[in-house]
Amino acid sequence: MRYYIIAGEASGDLHGSNLMKALFKKDANATIRFWGGDLMQQTGGTLVKHYRDLAFMGFAEVILNLKTILNNIKICKADILKFNPDVIIYIDYPGFNMRIAKWAKQKGFQNHYYISPQIWAWKENRIHAIKKDVDQMYVILPFEKDFYEKKHHYPVHFVGHPLIDAIANKNKINFDHFIAENQLENKPIIALLPGSRKQEIAKMLSIMLSVVNDFPEYQFVIAGAPSQEFEFYKQFLTTKNVKFISNKTYDLLQVAQAALVTSGTATLETALFKIPQVVCYKGSWISYQIAKRIITLKFISLVNLIMDKEVVKELIQDELNTQNLTIELHKILKGTNRNQILKEYDALEKKLGGQGASEKTAQLIVNFVKK
C-alpha cells in the first residue's frame, strides 16, 4: 500500500522514522513518500521536502513567512495527487497539516493523524475540523483520550508515548568514553537544549550561556540540532567552559548532571532520561502577548502538564533571566529539589504507558487501510 506522511519538525522526524520502520514491518509492500528529515530519510521511502524548510516559530514569524508556507501547501497538494496514496498520515504540525487534511478529505483521501495537535492548549475550536476531516486519531498523552472522548465525543486511540521506545532503544553511553570521543573536559556536564529553530536558538542560548561563569566546576555542552549547521552555533562558543556537539542529544542527556531546556518535546525527553532540568521559554514580545491571551494552561512543559503539577521549574519570558536561572540551576544540581524531581520522573514514566507506540499505531493504520 502507498503511505504519505507529513512531519514538519525534528520531533516529528524522530517519531515518523519509527512509525515508518513499523509500517515496513507490518506491510511488506509498503511504499512511503514523506515530508520529514534525516531520520525518516535513513529509514527508507522518498523525501519530498525537509522540515528545516518548513519550521517557523511564533505568530509574527508565520505571518512574515506566509508566502513560503502557502507555496509549500501548493507543492504538497500537487505531490499527493501525483502519488495517489491509500492513506495520508499527519504527525503533529497542525498549522500546515490541518489545511492539507481539509483539502485531502474533499478529494476522497483517508486521513490518519498520529500525535494530536495540542488543541487542549489553544485553538480548541479545531476540534470541529478534526471531527470533519480526520478519520482516525492516535494520541500519545494520557489526558488527551479523556479530552477528546469525554469532552468532545470524538473517539481516539491512545497508543502510549513513542519517546519511551526511542529512549529504550538507545545504546547506553559511558561518561569517560563520551568525554574522550567528543574532546570534552573531565568535568560534570550541564546540557543546554536551546531548540531546533534558528530564532529560538539565538534567543535561548544567549540567556542560557549567561550563567556559565557562576558554575566553573561544570562544563556546559550545547546540543546542536540536526537541522542547523555548525557555522550558526560558532557565534555562541566564546568561552572555554562551553562546548558543542551536534545531533547527539540523547547521548548527551545520558551523561549530564542537569539541563536547561527550551519548552517543547525536549522537556519530556530530558525527564525520561532522568535528568533534572529548568524549562526555559522566551518568544518575541508580540508573539508572547498574543499567546498569553489565548493559552489558558497552568504550565507550558509537557512534564508538568502530564503530572498536572509543578515538577520542574518553568522560567517564562521576563522571568527567564540570569539571576533566576542561576538560582534554579543551583537547586537542581545540589539542592533538595533534585531528589524530588527524580522521584516524580518515575511516576511520569508510569503514566505514559509502556513501550510499543509505533508498533501499535502502524498496526492500527494497516488494519484500517486494508478494510
Backbone torsions as a table, in degrees:
resi	resn	phi	psi	omega
1	MET	NA	159.9	-177.8
2	ARG	-102.6	125.6	-178.6
3	TYR	-118.0	133.4	177.2
4	TYR	-117.9	119.3	-174.5
5	ILE	-117.0	135.7	178.8
6	ILE	-123.0	112.8	174.7
7	ALA	-125.0	134.2	-173.2
8	GLY	-114.8	7.1	-176.9
9	GLU	-145.1	171.9	-178.5
10	ALA	-60.4	-43.0	-179.4
11	SER	-65.9	-37.2	176.9
12	GLY	-65.3	-34.0	176.8
13	ASP	-64.4	-43.3	178.7
14	LEU	-61.2	-52.7	-176.8
15	HIS	-70.7	-32.5	176.6
16	GLY	-64.6	-38.8	-179.3
17	SER	-66.2	-40.4	178.6
18	ASN	-69.9	-35.3	175.9
19	LEU	-65.8	-40.9	179.1
20	MET	-62.3	-41.8	177.4
21	LYS	-58.0	-43.2	-179.6
22	ALA	-68.2	-38.5	179.1
23	LEU	-64.9	-42.6	177.8
24	PHE	-61.9	-33.5	-179.9
25	LYS	-72.7	-40.7	-176.6
26	LYS	-79.6	-27.6	-176.2
27	ASP	-129.7	100.7	-176.7
28	ALA	-63.0	-21.6	-178.8
29	ASN	-102.2	17.2	-176.8
30	ALA	-66.0	133.1	170.1
31	THR	-119.5	124.7	-173.6
32	ILE	-123.7	130.6	174.1
33	ARG	-121.5	140.4	-169.9
34	PHE	-154.2	159.1	166.4
35	TRP	-106.3	123.6	-176.2
36	GLY	-175.2	-137.6	-176.0
37	GLY	-142.0	-157.9	-173.9
38	ASP	-62.5	-40.6	-177.0
39	LEU	-65.5	-41.0	177.3
40	MET	-66.8	-38.5	-179.7
41	GLN	-65.1	-37.0	178.3
42	GLN	-68.3	-24.2	-177.6
43	THR	-76.0	-31.7	-178.4
44	GLY	135.2	-170.3	-179.1
45	GLY	76.8	-168.9	-176.5
46	THR	-122.9	122.0	178.5
47	LEU	-81.2	127.2	177.0
48	VAL	-92.1	-49.3	-179.2
49	LYS	-149.0	140.3	-179.0
50	HIS	-83.3	145.5	-177.1
51	TYR	-65.5	-20.4	179.8
52	ARG	-63.7	-21.2	178.4
53	ASP	-88.8	0.3	-173.6
54	LEU	-114.5	-22.9	-165.6
55	ALA	-84.3	115.7	174.0
56	PHE	-126.4	134.2	-170.4
57	MET	-105.4	127.4	172.6
58	GLY	89.7	160.7	-177.0
59	PHE	-64.1	-47.0	-176.3
60	ALA	-64.8	-41.5	-177.7
61	GLU	-64.6	-36.7	177.9
62	VAL	-63.7	-43.2	179.4
63	ILE	-61.6	-42.9	-178.5
64	LEU	-66.1	-26.2	-177.6
65	ASN	-109.0	21.8	-174.0
66	LEU	-59.8	-38.2	-178.3
67	LYS	-62.0	-43.9	179.0
68	THR	-63.6	-43.3	-179.2
69	ILE	-61.7	-46.4	-179.1
70	LEU	-64.3	-35.6	177.6
71	ASN	-68.1	-37.8	177.1
72	ASN	-64.1	-38.8	177.7
73	ILE	-62.2	-42.1	179.1
74	LYS	-62.7	-43.6	179.0
75	ILE	-62.5	-42.6	-177.8
76	CYS	-63.3	-46.1	-179.8
77	LYS	-60.0	-45.3	-179.4
78	ALA	-63.4	-38.9	-178.4
79	ASP	-69.5	-37.5	177.6
80	ILE	-63.6	-45.2	180.0
81	LEU	-60.3	-40.5	-179.2
82	LYS	-68.2	-39.8	-177.6
83	PHE	-78.0	-32.6	179.3
84	ASN	53.0	63.9	-175.3
85	PRO	-73.0	159.5	172.9
86	ASP	-76.7	-27.1	178.7
87	VAL	-153.9	145.9	172.6
88	ILE	-109.3	130.1	-179.2
89	ILE	-113.9	120.1	-179.2
90	TYR	-101.8	133.9	178.6
91	ILE	-116.7	105.8	179.2
92	ASP	49.3	-136.4	173.0
93	TYR	46.0	57.3	-167.3
94	PRO	-68.9	-34.2	-177.7
95	GLY	-55.6	-40.3	178.9
96	PHE	-84.4	-50.1	-171.3
97	ASN	-65.8	-36.8	-179.5
98	MET	-68.1	-30.7	175.6
99	ARG	-65.9	-44.2	179.3
100	ILE	-66.1	-41.1	-178.4
101	ALA	-61.3	-40.8	178.7
102	LYS	-60.9	-47.5	179.6
103	TRP	-64.8	-45.0	-175.9
104	ALA	-64.1	-37.0	178.7
105	LYS	-62.4	-41.9	178.8
106	GLN	-65.5	-27.8	179.3
107	LYS	-85.6	-5.0	176.4
108	GLY	92.9	10.9	178.2
109	PHE	-80.9	154.2	176.8
110	GLN	-88.0	125.1	-176.1
111	ASN	-107.6	122.1	174.4
112	HIS	-121.3	135.8	-176.5
113	TYR	-116.4	118.1	178.7
114	TYR	-108.7	121.7	-173.5
115	ILE	76.3	94.4	-173.5
116	SER	-59.8	144.1	166.0
117	PRO	-56.7	147.0	-176.2
118	GLN	-82.3	61.2	-177.3
119	ILE	-72.2	-13.7	173.5
120	TRP	-71.8	-15.3	178.9
121	ALA	-93.5	-44.3	178.4
122	TRP	-162.5	163.3	-175.2
123	LYS	57.4	46.4	-179.6
124	GLU	-61.6	-24.2	179.1
125	ASN	-66.9	-6.8	173.8
126	ARG	-65.4	-14.3	179.9
127	ILE	-57.5	-33.4	-179.6
128	HIS	-64.9	-42.8	178.8
129	ALA	-68.4	-38.7	179.7
130	ILE	-63.0	-45.9	179.2
131	LYS	-60.0	-36.6	-175.8
132	LYS	-81.1	-38.3	-167.5
133	ASP	-109.8	-15.6	-176.3
134	VAL	-106.9	120.5	-177.7
135	ASP	-76.8	-40.1	179.7
136	GLN	-140.3	135.5	179.1
137	MET	-119.7	130.5	179.2
138	TYR	-114.5	113.0	-175.0
139	VAL	-103.6	153.1	-173.3
140	ILE	-119.9	-4.0	178.4
141	LEU	-111.8	135.3	-172.9
142	PRO	-59.6	-34.7	-178.1
143	PHE	-75.8	-14.9	-178.5
144	GLU	-68.8	-32.6	-179.5
145	LYS	-62.5	-46.1	177.1
146	ASP	-64.9	-39.6	179.8
147	PHE	-57.7	-48.2	-177.7
148	TYR	-74.1	-46.6	-170.2
149	GLU	-82.7	-42.5	-177.3
150	LYS	-83.1	-40.4	-177.2
151	LYS	-83.9	-37.2	-172.2
152	HIS	-119.1	1.9	174.5
153	HIS	54.8	42.7	179.0
154	TYR	-123.8	112.5	-176.2
155	PRO	-69.4	135.7	179.1
156	VAL	-134.9	169.5	178.1
157	HIS	-110.6	117.4	172.5
158	PHE	-86.2	116.3	-173.3
159	VAL	-109.0	-0.6	-174.8
160	GLY	88.1	171.4	-175.2
161	HIS	-95.0	125.8	-176.9
162	PRO	-65.3	-18.6	178.5
163	LEU	-63.4	-31.1	179.3
164	ILE	-60.7	-42.1	176.5
165	ASP	-65.4	-46.8	-176.2
166	ALA	-59.8	-38.8	-178.0
167	ILE	-79.4	-38.8	179.5
168	ALA	-63.1	-31.8	-177.9
169	ASN	-84.0	-3.0	-176.8
170	LYS	-77.4	135.3	175.7
171	ASN	-65.9	140.7	-179.1
172	LYS	-71.8	139.2	-175.8
173	ILE	-108.8	134.6	175.1
174	ASN	-89.9	133.1	-175.8
175	PHE	-57.8	-50.7	-177.4
176	ASP	-61.9	-39.4	178.1
177	HIS	-65.2	-41.3	-179.9
178	PHE	-63.0	-43.6	179.1
179	ILE	-59.2	-48.8	-177.7
180	ALA	-65.9	-44.8	-176.6
181	GLU	-62.6	-34.7	-175.4
182	ASN	-105.8	11.7	176.0
183	GLN	54.7	47.5	178.2
184	LEU	-99.0	169.1	176.2
185	GLU	-80.7	160.7	178.4
186	ASN	-86.3	65.1	179.5
187	LYS	-130.8	153.3	173.5
188	PRO	-60.8	150.3	-170.3
189	ILE	-107.3	136.5	165.8
190	ILE	-109.8	118.6	-177.7
191	ALA	-84.8	139.0	175.8
192	LEU	-114.7	117.2	179.5
193	LEU	-115.3	89.6	-172.8
194	PRO	-88.0	4.7	179.9
195	GLY	107.3	-172.2	-175.0
196	SER	-121.6	-11.1	-179.1
197	ARG	-100.8	145.1	-175.7
198	LYS	-56.8	-42.2	-177.1
199	GLN	-60.8	-45.7	-177.1
200	GLU	-75.0	-36.1	179.0
201	ILE	-59.8	-48.4	-178.7
202	ALA	-60.3	-41.9	-178.0
203	LYS	-70.7	-44.5	-174.5
204	MET	-75.5	-43.7	-174.6
205	LEU	-62.6	-38.2	-178.9
206	SER	-61.5	-35.9	178.9
207	ILE	-77.7	-45.5	179.3
208	MET	-56.6	-43.1	-176.1
209	LEU	-73.8	-12.7	-179.3
210	SER	-69.4	-11.7	-178.9
211	VAL	-98.7	-3.0	-171.3
212	VAL	-55.1	-44.4	-175.3
213	ASN	-67.1	-17.2	178.7
214	ASP	-84.3	-5.2	-177.8
215	PHE	-132.9	62.7	-174.9
216	PRO	-66.1	-20.4	-178.7
217	GLU	-81.2	-4.5	179.0
218	TYR	-114.5	160.1	168.4
219	GLN	-113.2	138.9	-179.3
220	PHE	-99.0	126.8	-177.1
221	VAL	-120.2	119.4	179.6
222	ILE	-81.1	129.0	175.1
223	ALA	-87.1	104.7	-179.4
224	GLY	-74.5	135.1	179.8
225	ALA	-77.3	142.6	-179.8
226	PRO	-63.3	-19.5	-177.5
227	SER	-83.0	-6.4	-176.3
228	GLN	-120.4	145.8	179.4
229	GLU	-82.3	156.5	179.8
230	PHE	-59.8	-34.4	-178.4
231	GLU	-54.2	-35.1	-179.6
232	PHE	-66.4	-35.8	-175.8
233	TYR	-81.4	-18.1	-174.2
234	LYS	-56.1	-32.1	-177.9
235	GLN	-64.1	-20.7	-177.1
236	PHE	-95.6	-8.7	-175.7
237	LEU	-93.4	69.3	-172.3
238	THR	-105.4	-11.1	178.1
239	THR	-124.0	152.6	-173.6
240	LYS	-71.8	-17.7	-178.6
241	ASN	-86.4	7.8	179.6
242	VAL	-118.2	126.1	179.5
243	LYS	-119.4	169.6	-177.3
244	PHE	-138.5	134.6	168.4
245	ILE	-134.4	147.3	-175.6
246	SER	-111.1	136.9	171.1
247	ASN	58.7	35.3	177.6
248	LYS	-135.8	36.6	-174.0
249	THR	-59.6	-42.6	-178.0
250	TYR	-67.0	-37.4	175.6
251	ASP	-63.3	-44.4	-179.3
252	LEU	-60.9	-43.5	-178.3
253	LEU	-66.1	-26.8	178.0
254	GLN	-68.2	-25.6	-174.3
255	VAL	-112.3	-1.1	-177.3
256	ALA	-80.1	154.1	174.0
257	GLN	-89.0	-30.9	-179.5
258	ALA	-160.9	170.4	-178.3
259	ALA	-147.1	146.4	168.4
260	LEU	-107.7	122.4	-165.7
261	VAL	-130.5	129.6	173.3
262	THR	-70.7	136.2	-177.4
263	SER	-53.8	136.1	-178.5
264	GLY	149.7	-162.2	-179.5
265	THR	-58.2	-30.1	-177.6
266	ALA	-60.2	-26.9	179.0
267	THR	-65.4	-38.4	178.8
268	LEU	-73.5	-40.1	177.1
269	GLU	-58.7	-45.3	-179.9
270	THR	-61.2	-41.3	179.3
271	ALA	-65.2	-40.3	-178.6
272	LEU	-70.5	-22.3	172.3
273	PHE	-86.1	0.9	176.7
274	LYS	63.3	44.6	177.8
275	ILE	-111.9	117.8	175.5
276	PRO	-56.3	142.7	-173.2
277	GLN	-144.7	159.4	166.1
278	VAL	-115.0	127.7	-178.0
279	VAL	-90.2	132.2	-175.0
280	CYS	-121.2	141.1	172.1
281	TYR	-152.8	130.6	173.7
282	LYS	-149.8	115.0	178.7
283	GLY	-104.3	178.8	173.9
284	SER	-62.9	154.8	-175.0
285	TRP	-56.6	-45.6	-175.9
286	ILE	-69.3	-39.9	178.7
287	SER	-63.0	-41.3	-179.5
288	TYR	-66.8	-41.5	-179.9
289	GLN	-62.2	-39.0	177.3
290	ILE	-67.8	-47.3	-174.9
291	ALA	-60.8	-43.9	-174.6
292	LYS	-70.5	-15.2	177.2
293	ARG	-87.4	-18.4	-176.8
294	ILE	-117.7	-11.1	178.0
295	ILE	-104.0	122.6	-173.3
296	THR	-110.2	12.1	-178.7
297	LEU	-69.7	151.6	177.6
298	LYS	-74.3	-26.9	-175.3
299	PHE	-134.3	163.5	176.4
300	ILE	-112.1	-19.7	-178.5
301	SER	-89.1	144.9	179.2
302	LEU	-62.1	-33.9	180.0
303	VAL	-57.9	-52.3	-178.0
304	ASN	-70.2	-35.2	179.8
305	LEU	-64.9	-44.5	-178.9
306	ILE	-67.0	-40.7	-178.9
307	MET	-82.2	-12.8	179.7
308	ASP	58.7	36.6	175.2
309	LYS	-166.7	167.7	-179.6
310	GLU	-80.9	104.1	174.7
311	VAL	-94.4	-42.7	178.3
312	VAL	-119.5	147.9	-178.9
313	LYS	-72.6	134.1	176.4
314	GLU	-110.7	123.3	174.7
315	LEU	-109.8	111.3	-171.5
316	ILE	-116.6	134.5	175.1
317	GLN	50.8	-114.1	-174.8
318	ASP	-66.9	-24.0	177.8
319	GLU	-71.8	-19.9	178.8
320	LEU	-82.8	91.8	178.5
321	ASN	-141.7	171.0	-174.3
322	THR	-58.5	-44.8	-177.1
323	GLN	-61.9	-50.3	-178.6
324	ASN	-65.3	-39.9	-178.9
325	LEU	-65.0	-39.8	178.3
326	THR	-63.3	-45.1	-179.9
327	ILE	-60.8	-48.3	-175.9
328	GLU	-70.3	-33.5	178.6
329	LEU	-68.0	-40.0	174.8
330	HIS	-57.7	-41.6	-177.1
331	LYS	-62.5	-41.3	-175.5
332	ILE	-85.1	-14.2	177.5
333	LEU	-82.6	-43.7	-173.8
334	LYS	-136.7	-1.1	-176.8
335	GLY	-87.1	179.0	179.6
336	THR	-68.1	-20.0	179.6
337	ASN	-59.5	-31.9	-172.1
338	ARG	-59.1	-53.5	-177.6
339	ASN	-64.9	-36.5	179.0
340	GLN	-65.9	-41.4	178.3
341	ILE	-60.8	-45.9	-178.5
342	LEU	-62.4	-37.0	177.3
343	LYS	-64.7	-42.1	179.8
344	GLU	-68.0	-32.9	177.7
345	TYR	-60.8	-38.5	178.3
346	ASP	-61.9	-42.1	178.8
347	ALA	-66.5	-36.9	178.5
348	LEU	-60.6	-45.9	-178.0
349	GLU	-62.2	-38.9	178.5
350	LYS	-63.9	-38.1	-179.9
351	LYS	-64.8	-28.5	-174.6
352	LEU	-79.7	-7.2	-179.9
353	GLY	85.8	178.5	-175.5
354	GLY	-86.0	-165.6	-179.9
355	GLN	-78.0	166.5	172.0
356	GLY	106.0	15.4	-178.1
357	ALA	-59.1	-45.6	-178.3
358	SER	-64.9	-43.3	179.8
359	GLU	-63.0	-45.9	-179.5
360	LYS	-61.5	-45.5	-177.7
361	THR	-64.8	-46.2	179.9
362	ALA	-59.9	-42.7	-179.7
363	GLN	-63.6	-42.3	178.5
364	LEU	-63.5	-43.4	-179.5
365	ILE	-62.6	-47.3	-180.0
366	VAL	-59.9	-43.3	179.9
367	ASN	-61.5	-44.5	-178.2
368	PHE	-67.3	-40.7	-177.0
369	VAL	-68.3	-34.1	-178.2
370	LYS	-72.7	-20.7	-176.2
371	LYS	-62.0	NA	NA
